Amino acid sequence: WSTVSETNNYGFEIQRKAEGEQEFKSLPGVFIPGHGTTLAPQSYSYLDVTVPSGTVYYRLKQIDLDGTVEYHGPIEVVNNARSTGSRSEKVFLAQNYPNPFNPATTIQFVLPKPDHVILKVYNTIGQEVATLIDGMKEAGVHTARFDASGLASGLYIYQIRTSDFTSTQKMLMVK
């Protein structure tokens, strides 16, 4: 989701309810910080890897610095994936957050099984500018932080490689 501008925005809780449930519940441990007061557009994202099968509804609980609350949504998501007991059937590389960013951003990915992971960042001419991860990771959701404070503004590419998967995404650093 994105905002055009923000006034006293403390942040967001993400709430969910499955079909047949009466009330929305905040996802435990999920709080996305806001940007206070800004006239600049902001982008936010969250990857829910615990989503149950079937129809699920999400809404945002936006909280101001003074405690005022406003709800946005709901939106409906239909999850047709069959549950196999694992979080995911394949590796998933999410879009970095925030994007654009200055000077740091977070990259999230999901592994269905333990694997050796290499997560690197490249500039647009293919030069490696950072290795964020190079090692074994357990199954589940992982995050890596990329600090570009020593780099120029511009477009960067991040790539994840595992034993049987490769994926890339673009991100924009604006100073």
C-alpha positions as CSV (number, residue, x, y, z in Angstrom):
1,W,0.0,0.0,0.0
2,S,1.1,3.6,-0.4
3,T,0.3,7.0,1.0
4,V,0.3,10.3,-0.9
5,S,1.3,12.2,2.2
6,E,1.2,11.5,6.0
7,T,0.3,13.6,9.0
8,N,1.4,12.4,12.5
9,N,1.5,8.8,11.3
10,Y,2.9,6.6,14.0
11,G,2.4,3.4,11.9
12,F,0.2,0.5,10.9
13,E,-1.1,-2.7,12.3
14,I,-2.3,-5.3,9.8
15,Q,-5.5,-7.1,10.8
16,R,-6.9,-10.3,9.3
17,K,-10.0,-12.4,9.6
18,A,-10.8,-15.7,7.8
19,E,-14.1,-16.3,6.2
20,G,-16.6,-17.2,8.9
21,E,-14.8,-15.3,11.7
22,Q,-16.6,-12.4,13.3
23,E,-13.8,-10.0,14.1
24,F,-10.6,-8.8,12.7
25,K,-7.5,-9.6,14.8
26,S,-4.1,-7.8,14.6
27,L,-1.4,-10.1,13.3
28,P,0.9,-10.8,16.3
29,G,4.2,-9.0,16.3
30,V,3.4,-7.0,13.1
31,F,3.8,-3.3,13.3
32,I,4.9,-1.2,10.3
33,P,6.3,2.2,11.4
34,G,4.9,5.3,9.6
35,H,6.9,8.3,8.5
36,G,5.4,10.9,10.9
37,T,4.5,14.0,8.9
38,T,5.7,14.1,5.3
39,L,4.5,15.4,1.9
40,A,6.4,12.7,0.1
41,P,4.6,9.6,-1.1
42,Q,5.5,6.5,0.9
43,S,5.3,2.8,0.0
44,Y,4.7,-0.1,2.5
45,S,4.4,-3.8,2.2
46,Y,3.9,-6.9,4.3
47,L,4.2,-10.6,3.3
48,D,1.8,-12.8,5.3
49,V,3.3,-16.3,5.2
50,T,0.8,-17.7,7.7
51,V,-2.3,-17.0,5.6
52,P,-4.9,-19.8,5.9
53,S,-6.5,-21.4,2.9
54,G,-9.8,-20.1,1.6
55,T,-11.1,-16.5,1.7
56,V,-9.3,-14.1,4.0
57,Y,-9.9,-10.4,4.6
58,Y,-7.3,-7.8,5.5
59,R,-7.5,-4.3,6.8
60,L,-5.0,-1.7,8.0
61,K,-5.3,-0.1,11.4
62,Q,-3.5,3.3,11.0
63,I,-2.4,4.8,14.3
64,D,-1.4,8.5,14.7
65,L,1.1,9.8,17.2
66,D,-1.7,11.0,19.4
67,G,-3.3,7.6,19.4
68,T,-6.1,8.3,16.9
69,V,-7.0,5.2,14.9
70,E,-8.4,4.9,11.4
71,Y,-9.2,1.7,9.6
72,H,-8.6,1.1,5.8
73,G,-10.1,-1.7,3.9
74,P,-11.0,-4.5,4.0
75,I,-9.7,-6.3,1.0
76,E,-10.5,-9.9,0.1
77,V,-7.8,-12.4,-0.7
78,V,-8.6,-16.0,-1.9
79,N,-5.8,-18.4,-1.1
80,N,-6.3,-21.6,-3.1
81,A,-3.0,-23.2,-2.1
82,R,-3.3,-26.5,-0.3
83,S,-1.7,-26.6,3.1
84,T,1.2,-29.1,3.2
85,G,2.5,-28.3,6.6
86,S,5.2,-26.2,5.2
87,R,5.1,-22.4,4.9
88,S,5.7,-22.3,1.2
89,E,6.3,-24.7,-1.7
90,K,9.0,-22.5,-3.3
91,V,11.4,-19.7,-2.5
92,F,9.8,-16.3,-2.6
93,L,11.8,-13.0,-2.9
94,A,9.7,-10.0,-1.9
95,Q,10.0,-6.4,-3.0
96,N,12.3,-4.4,-0.7
97,Y,10.7,-2.0,1.8
98,P,10.7,0.9,1.7
99,N,11.2,1.5,-2.0
100,P,12.4,4.0,-2.9
101,F,14.6,4.2,0.1
102,N,17.2,6.5,1.7
103,P,19.7,5.3,2.9
104,A,18.6,1.8,4.1
105,T,16.0,-0.8,3.2
106,T,14.9,-4.3,4.2
107,I,14.7,-7.3,1.9
108,Q,12.5,-10.2,2.9
109,F,12.5,-13.7,1.5
110,V,10.8,-17.1,2.3
111,L,12.5,-20.5,2.2
112,P,10.5,-23.7,2.0
113,K,13.4,-25.8,3.3
114,P,16.9,-25.2,4.8
115,D,19.2,-24.1,2.0
116,H,22.4,-22.2,1.3
117,V,21.4,-18.7,0.4
118,I,23.4,-16.0,-1.4
119,L,21.8,-12.5,-1.4
120,K,23.7,-9.9,-3.3
121,V,23.2,-6.3,-4.5
122,Y,24.4,-5.0,-7.9
123,N,24.6,-1.7,-9.6
124,T,23.0,-1.2,-13.1
125,I,26.3,-2.2,-14.9
126,G,26.4,-5.5,-13.1
127,Q,29.1,-4.7,-10.5
128,E,28.5,-6.3,-7.1
129,V,28.1,-3.6,-4.4
130,A,27.2,-5.8,-1.4
131,T,26.8,-9.4,-0.2
132,L,24.1,-9.4,2.4
133,I,23.9,-13.2,3.0
134,D,26.1,-16.1,2.0
135,G,25.4,-19.1,4.2
136,M,22.9,-21.7,5.4
137,K,19.4,-20.5,6.4
138,E,16.6,-22.5,8.0
139,A,13.1,-22.8,6.4
140,G,10.9,-19.8,7.0
141,V,10.8,-16.0,6.6
142,H,14.1,-14.1,6.6
143,T,15.0,-10.4,6.3
144,A,18.2,-8.7,5.4
145,R,19.0,-5.0,5.8
146,F,20.8,-3.1,3.0
147,D,22.5,0.2,4.0
148,A,23.4,2.2,0.9
149,S,24.6,5.3,2.7
150,G,28.0,5.1,1.0
151,L,26.5,4.7,-2.5
152,A,25.2,7.0,-5.1
153,S,21.5,7.5,-5.7
154,G,20.1,5.3,-8.4
155,L,18.7,1.9,-9.4
156,Y,20.1,-1.2,-7.8
157,I,19.4,-4.9,-8.4
158,Y,19.2,-7.5,-5.7
159,Q,19.5,-11.2,-6.4
160,I,18.8,-14.3,-4.3
161,R,20.3,-17.7,-5.2
162,T,19.7,-21.0,-3.6
163,S,20.5,-24.5,-4.7
164,D,17.6,-24.6,-7.1
165,F,16.3,-21.1,-7.4
166,T,17.4,-17.6,-8.6
167,S,15.3,-14.4,-8.6
168,T,16.1,-10.7,-8.9
169,Q,14.3,-7.5,-8.0
170,K,14.9,-3.8,-8.6
171,M,15.1,-1.1,-5.9
172,L,15.7,2.7,-6.1
173,M,17.9,4.7,-3.7
174,V,17.1,8.4,-3.7
175,K,19.1,10.8,-1.6
